[in-house]
């Protein structure tokens, strides 16, 4: 494991909360969250769904799914 991966892993451990959503709950909320990001911005979505925002920061796979779905919803530039 390289230094960057170790630092990310330690950060994830220390940012763990007492109550968190699991990936299945995340995927249920993801379309709503992405719609809110697209229409109102990331800060509005983070305020409305803090557990989703936290899960994105904690779970690499779900973060990648979020980024992919967000790219699909944005108009081409």
Long-range contacts (C-beta under 8 A, 24 or more apart in sequence): 12-58, 15-54, 15-57, 15-58, 16-58, 17-54, 19-51, 20-51, 20-54, 20-55, 20-58, 21-51, 21-52, 21-55, 23-55, 23-59, 23-61, 23-62, 26-52, 26-55, 26-56, 26-59, 26-62, 27-62, 27-65, 30-62, 30-65, 30-66, 30-69, 31-69, 33-66, 34-66, 34-69, 34-70, 34-73, 35-73, 37-70, 38-70, 38-73, 38-74
